Amino acid sequence: MENTLQIEIDKMAKSIKTDNYPMSIGELANIYQEGDLRIDPIYQRTFRWDISQQSALIESILLNIPIPPIYVYQNERGKWNLIDGQQRLSTIFKFMGILKQTHETDDDGEDISEYFQREPLTRTKFLPSLEGKYWEDDDETKSLTDAQRRYIKRSKILIIIIDKSSDEFAQYEMFQRLNTGGSHLSAQEIRNCILVMKNEEKYKSLRDMSHNPNFQSAVPISEKDVDEQGYMELVTKYFVLRYSQFQVSDSENYNDFLTDEILRLIDNDSIDFEKETELFNRTFELLHDVMDENAFKRYDTEKGKSCGAVLVGAYEAIIPGLTENIEFYCENRELLKDRIQNLYGSVQYAAATKRGVRPVGRIKKLVAYSKENFLSGQ
């Protein structure tokens, strides 16, 4: 009789393709300059460490303090996209004077990229004499020595490589579990990684939708949520609300469900992303025109106004039905306003959003209610 656990181990182990080995900073710098290491892929956060954080990292390298591993995804051409470690590599390359701020070439193919301006380090806890130091400077008092530069270039960082052949679910799980750097990725940032690898063009379509000004005005979210790709998550959810068959248990993990569904949907050739973009833009133009920034905020009948924060339940209760009946509501805007304002008092909305209802179960209930509530002509 075979051991069930071992069968499961063997099956999952085959779906995960990783490699790892230490690489010197000098080698990483060469790979980056040759264009084989992309440290600012489109799903990454921007470089935002301050000079104190940057100086502390250089101090750690000089003192041989271990640096957390760098995670990369190896694409079909053998090139690396950085998954985690952007702040660390950006700091090192900026200090070395090779970090590109833009990636551009002229008509002749010559590199005309702009580089980050060099910035002197500041004093650190153990190396106060780092104050004012550059990687290299004509003034020897402001420059690292040749020996110090060589030491940094020869210092090694562990590189963990996730291969393109890894199973999609395994990739998502690894991104979650291997993301151990100083600035953890949100669930949507991890999802973005997978979407880029799966279909970069469709990812860009979703990203472009997330930048729609009417959409962002109709769904005001916090700066923290914006920074963690909250608008991309709402666009992802938009497609799931429209196309998912919801053949999952109410207790399914929300983030796993959203990831599995959007990966399935971008593989669905029957979905015309160009038309979906038009519908998306039209939907949020209508919502912004009718409700301004109050489309997804609870309407208080006593005060006669919408108030509070954007509600995820409201988004789930409006989008599916409205998008299916967009023509009708473009011609009946006052009715749309009434239906949005009145949904908060409905028995179905209250039941779906009450305490204890799990997120996937809530979504399933609200999608059904939305299609009924916004049915045209009703």
C-alpha positions in Angstrom: 0.0 0.0 0.0 1.5 3.3 -1.1 2.0 6.1 1.4 -0.5 8.9 0.6 1.7 11.6 1.9 4.6 10.4 -0.2 2.4 10.4 -3.3 1.4 14.0 -2.6 5.1 15.0 -2.0 6.3 13.4 -5.2 3.5 15.0 -7.3 4.1 18.6 -6.0 7.8 18.3 -6.1 7.6 17.6 -9.8 5.6 20.8 -10.3 8.2 23.1 -8.6 11.3 23.9 -10.5 13.9 26.0 -8.6 17.6 26.4 -8.4 19.8 28.4 -6.2 23.5 29.4 -6.0 25.6 32.2 -4.6 26.6 34.9 -7.0 29.0 37.8 -6.5 27.8 41.4 -6.6 30.2 42.0 -9.5 28.7 39.2 -11.5 25.1 40.5 -10.8 26.2 44.0 -11.8 27.5 42.6 -15.2 24.3 40.6 -15.8 22.3 43.7 -15.1 24.3 46.0 -17.4 24.1 43.4 -20.1 20.3 43.5 -19.9 19.9 39.9 -18.6 18.6 40.9 -15.2 15.5 43.1 -15.0 15.2 44.6 -11.6 12.2 46.8 -12.3 9.7 44.6 -14.0 6.2 46.1 -14.5 4.8 44.4 -11.4 7.5 45.7 -9.0 7.3 48.6 -6.6 9.4 51.6 -7.1 12.8 52.1 -5.5 12.1 53.9 -2.3 14.7 53.2 0.4 16.0 56.4 2.0 19.8 57.1 2.3 19.9 55.7 5.9 18.5 52.3 4.7 20.9 52.3 1.7 23.9 53.1 3.9 22.9 50.3 6.3 22.9 47.8 3.5 26.4 48.9 2.2 27.6 48.7 5.9 26.2 45.1 6.1 28.1 44.1 3.0 31.4 45.6 4.2 31.0 43.9 7.5 30.1 40.5 5.9 26.7 40.5 7.6 24.5 38.0 5.6 22.0 39.6 3.2 18.6 37.8 2.6 18.4 35.9 -0.7 17.3 37.5 -4.0 14.5 35.8 -5.9 14.3 35.9 -9.6 12.0 34.3 -12.3 13.8 32.9 -15.3 11.8 33.4 -18.5 11.8 31.5 -21.8 14.8 33.3 -23.0 16.8 32.6 -19.9 16.6 36.2 -18.7 15.9 37.0 -15.1 13.0 39.1 -13.7 13.4 40.1 -10.1 10.6 38.9 -7.8 11.9 40.0 -4.5 15.0 42.1 -3.5 14.4 45.2 -5.6 15.4 47.6 -2.8 18.6 45.7 -2.1 19.8 45.4 -5.6 18.7 49.0 -6.5 20.7 50.3 -3.5 23.8 48.4 -4.6 23.6 49.4 -8.2 22.8 53.0 -7.4 25.8 53.2 -5.2 28.0 51.7 -7.9 26.5 54.3 -10.4 24.9 51.8 -12.8 21.2 51.9 -11.7 19.1 53.1 -14.6 16.2 55.4 -14.0 14.9 55.0 -17.5 15.6 52.4 -20.1 15.8 54.0 -23.6 17.7 53.6 -26.8 18.0 56.1 -29.8 17.2 55.3 -33.4 20.6 53.7 -33.8 20.1 51.4 -30.9 22.5 53.4 -28.7 21.7 53.4 -24.9 20.5 56.8 -23.9 19.0 55.8 -20.5 19.1 58.1 -17.6 20.9 57.0 -14.5 20.1 57.7 -10.8 22.2 60.5 -9.5 24.9 59.3 -7.1 24.3 60.2 -3.5 26.8 60.1 -0.6 26.3 57.6 2.1 25.5 58.6 5.7 27.1 57.5 8.9 25.9 54.1 10.2 25.9 52.5 13.6 29.2 50.6 13.2 30.8 52.5 10.4 30.4 56.2 11.1 33.1 57.0 8.6 30.8 56.0 5.8 29.5 59.6 6.1 29.9 61.3 2.8 31.4 58.3 0.9 30.9 57.6 -2.7 31.7 54.4 -4.7 34.4 56.3 -6.4 35.4 60.0 -6.4 38.4 62.1 -7.5 38.6 63.3 -3.9 40.1 60.3 -2.1 38.6 61.3 1.2 35.1 60.9 -0.2 35.8 57.6 -2.1 35.9 54.0 -1.1 39.4 52.5 -1.7 40.1 50.1 -4.5 40.3 47.3 -1.9 36.9 48.2 -0.5 35.3 48.3 -3.9 36.8 44.9 -4.8 35.5 43.5 -1.5 32.0 44.6 -2.3 32.2 43.2 -5.9 33.4 39.9 -4.6 30.8 39.6 -1.8 28.2 37.0 -2.6 24.4 36.9 -2.4 22.3 33.8 -2.7 20.1 33.8 -5.8 17.0 31.7 -5.8 15.7 31.0 -9.3 12.1 30.0 -10.1 12.0 28.4 -13.5 9.4 29.1 -16.2 8.4 25.5 -16.2 7.1 25.6 -12.6 3.4 24.9 -12.2 1.3 28.2 -12.0 -0.1 27.4 -8.6 3.3 26.4 -7.4 4.7 29.7 -8.6 2.1 31.6 -6.7 2.7 29.6 -3.5 6.5 30.1 -3.9 6.1 33.8 -4.4 4.1 34.0 -1.1 6.5 31.8 0.9 9.8 33.0 -0.5 8.9 36.7 -0.2 11.0 37.3 2.9 12.6 40.6 2.1 12.2 43.8 4.0 9.1 44.9 2.1 6.6 42.1 1.7 4.6 41.8 -1.5 0.8 42.0 -1.2 -1.4 39.2 -2.6 -2.1 41.3 -5.7 1.6 42.1 -6.2 2.3 38.4 -6.2 -0.7 37.8 -8.5 0.8 40.4 -10.9 4.0 38.4 -11.1 2.0 35.4 -12.2 -0.1 37.4 -14.7 3.0 38.9 -16.3 4.6 35.5 -16.7 1.3 34.0 -18.0 0.4 36.7 -20.5 2.2 40.1 -20.3 -0.1 41.7 -22.9 -3.3 40.8 -21.1 -1.6 41.9 -17.8 -0.9 45.3 -19.5 -4.6 45.5 -20.5 -5.6 45.0 -16.8 -3.0 47.5 -15.7 -4.2 50.1 -18.1 -7.8 49.7 -16.9 -6.6 50.2 -13.3 -5.3 53.7 -14.4 -8.6 54.8 -15.7 -9.3 58.2 -13.9 -13.1 57.6 -13.7 -12.5 54.2 -12.1 -10.0 55.7 -9.5 -12.4 58.6 -8.8 -15.4 56.3 -8.4 -13.4 53.9 -6.1 -11.3 56.1 -3.8 -9.0 53.9 -1.8 -6.2 54.6 0.7 -2.6 55.4 -0.3 -1.5 52.1 1.3 -4.0 50.1 -0.8 -2.9 52.0 -3.9 0.8 51.2 -3.1 -0.1 47.5 -2.7 -1.9 47.4 -6.1 -5.4 47.8 -4.7 -6.7 49.1 -8.0 -5.2 46.1 -9.9 -7.0 43.8 -7.4 -10.3 45.6 -8.1 -9.8 45.2 -11.9 -9.0 41.5 -11.3 -12.1 41.1 -9.3 -14.1 42.9 -12.0 -13.4 40.1 -14.4 -14.0 37.4 -11.8 -17.4 39.0 -11.0 -18.3 39.1 -14.6 -17.1 35.6 -15.8 -16.6 33.2 -12.9 -18.9 30.2 -12.7 -18.2 30.2 -8.9 -17.8 26.4 -8.8 -16.0 26.5 -5.5 -16.8 26.1 -1.9 -17.8 29.1 0.2 -14.9 28.3 2.4 -12.3 28.5 -0.4 -9.4 30.8 0.3 -10.2 34.2 -1.2 -6.7 35.0 -2.6 -6.3 31.5 -4.1 -9.8 31.8 -5.6 -9.0 35.2 -7.2 -5.7 34.0 -8.6 -7.1 30.7 -10.0 -10.0 32.5 -11.6 -8.1 35.3 -13.3 -5.5 32.9 -14.6 -8.3 30.8 -16.1 -10.0 33.8 -17.6 -6.9 35.2 -19.3 -6.6 31.8 -21.0 -10.2 32.1 -22.2 -10.0 33.1 -25.9 -13.8 33.9 -26.0 -13.2 36.9 -23.8 -12.5 40.0 -26.0 -10.2 42.1 -23.9 -10.5 45.1 -26.2 -14.3 45.1 -25.8 -14.0 44.5 -22.1 -11.8 47.5 -21.8 -14.5 49.6 -23.6 -17.2 48.2 -21.3 -15.0 48.8 -18.2 -14.4 52.4 -19.2 -18.0 53.0 -19.9 -19.2 51.4 -16.7 -17.0 53.6 -14.5 -17.7 56.7 -16.5 -21.4 56.1 -15.9 -20.8 55.4 -12.1 -18.6 58.5 -11.7 -21.1 60.6 -13.5 -24.1 59.4 -11.5 -22.5 58.8 -8.1 -19.2 60.7 -8.1 -17.1 59.0 -5.4 -20.1 57.6 -3.6 -20.9 54.6 -5.8 -19.5 52.0 -3.3 -20.2 53.9 -0.1 -23.2 53.1 2.2 -26.2 55.4 1.7 -27.6 56.7 4.9 -31.3 57.2 4.4 -31.7 59.3 7.5 -28.9 61.7 6.5 -29.8 61.5 2.9 -26.2 61.0 1.8 -23.5 58.4 1.2 -20.8 58.2 3.8 -17.9 56.1 5.1 -15.3 54.1 3.3 -15.6 52.1 0.0 -17.2 48.8 0.7 -16.0 45.6 -1.0 -19.5 44.2 -0.7 -20.9 47.2 -2.6 -18.5 46.6 -5.4 -19.5 43.0 -5.6 -23.2 43.9 -5.5 -23.1 46.5 -8.2 -20.6 45.5 -10.9 -22.0 42.1 -12.2 -25.6 43.4 -12.7 -24.7 46.8 -14.0 -22.2 45.6 -16.6 -24.8 43.1 -18.0 -27.3 46.0 -18.3 -25.1 48.9 -19.2 -27.2 50.1 -22.1 -30.4 50.3 -20.0 -28.8 52.3 -17.2 -27.0 54.7 -19.6 -30.6 55.7 -20.5 -32.0 55.5 -16.9 -29.5 57.2 -14.7 -31.9 58.1 -11.9 -33.0 54.6 -11.6 -29.4 53.4 -11.4 -28.9 55.9 -8.6 -32.0 54.6 -6.7 -30.9 51.0 -7.1 -27.4 51.7 -5.8 -28.7 53.7 -2.8 -31.4 51.2 -1.9 -29.3 48.0 -2.1 -27.9 48.6 1.4 -31.3 48.1 2.9 -32.1 44.9 1.1 -32.4 41.6 2.9 -30.1 39.9 0.4 -27.2 42.4 0.9 -27.5 42.3 4.7 -27.4 38.4 4.6 -24.4 38.3 2.4 -22.4 40.9 4.3 -23.2 39.9 7.8 -20.5 38.9 10.2 -19.3 35.3 9.8 -19.9 35.0 6.0 -16.6 34.1 4.3 -15.4 36.2 1.4 -16.0 33.7 -1.4 -19.4 32.9 0.0 -20.2 36.6 0.2 -19.1 37.1 -3.4 -21.3 34.2 -4.7 -24.3 35.6 -2.9 -23.8 39.2 -4.0 -23.2 38.3 -7.6 -26.6 36.4 -7.7 -28.3 39.4 -6.0 -26.6 41.9 -8.3 -27.9 40.2 -11.4 -31.4 40.2 -10.0 -31.3 43.7 -8.6 -30.0 45.4 -11.7 -32.0 43.4 -14.3 -33.1 45.9 -16.9 -36.7 46.9 -17.0 -37.4 45.3 -13.7 
